[in-house]
Amino acid sequence: MALAPVWRECQDAEVGQRCVVPRVHARRAHQLPVLESSADRPSGYAVDTTERWPVTYFLHGGGGTVDDAAAAPALHSDSMITVVPDGGLKGWYADWVMQNTAEGAANWETFHLSQVVPFIDANLRTVADRDHRAVVGLSMGGYGALHYAEARPDLFGHVASLSGGIDFGVAEIRAAVLATELNVTGAWCAVSTSTPSGTGQCTRYGPYVDSDAIFGSPYPVLNADRVWKAVDPAAPANLDRLTDTGITLYTGSQGPIDHFTRIATSTVKSRLDQRGIPSRVLDYGNGSALSPNCNGGHNYGCWAAAFADYIPRLAASFEAAD
């Protein structure tokens, strides 16, 4: 099913409603926000119907949903359009190696990059160039953001990864991916109190799937983990693709997850520096210097504050590119 007819059906939707955008390359339909409210579309969008706007794509974390964006108010900026595509409970922003699992066909990367981005540019007044397009994400979405920026530097001129699983050379990060595949609750959890359950805790990652389902075998034996290595955001060949991209990385240091995202962030920063690729890294440690609501852990108390720091800087970069 084409996306455009579905969009036309949603044109008369009330402010804040969502339309269901079928995912052409997967079995289930997924929700994409109708950008009709000030929370998703700049308040000035309807004032001047000739003005075009930069776009930021927010990728949510593992176990989360599009509703999580509400927990980071800075994402709803009057300086840009914000798009929040569904990434699945454990989609990992990937075209899965296995397409016949209990999840059905899963081609998240193709869906987002080949369908959602062109769809948004065709139906909203965007500035459709890389200098005015950003991809940002946290946790699982932090991996997705950096991976998408590397996979399609022609699309994204700005990227931000918050507490992202951005180094598949770290065994514990690979293990976290496997935990989501095997539906081990509590692993790599990145939901907010804005999710329907309101608990802020991951209760499921969808149906159990094979531990090789997303990226293939994780074991570095006879190149069995070749897909992991090919999509690893920390791989030097992938980092080289970010030469002309604005890069920002955030991480805390507390708890079992951000302990390892801090290691991953440090590795990526070091390799970028070795290549002379500029980047900005904010390691907020225990969170005390970032926000009173941040404890340095893997949660929206820190991520909301990180976005409050990042979005004004991104808006200034968009404006400078005009």
Order of alpha helices (4+ residues) and beta strands (2+ residues): alpha-beta-beta-beta-beta-alpha-beta-alpha-beta-alpha-alpha-alpha-beta-alpha-beta-alpha
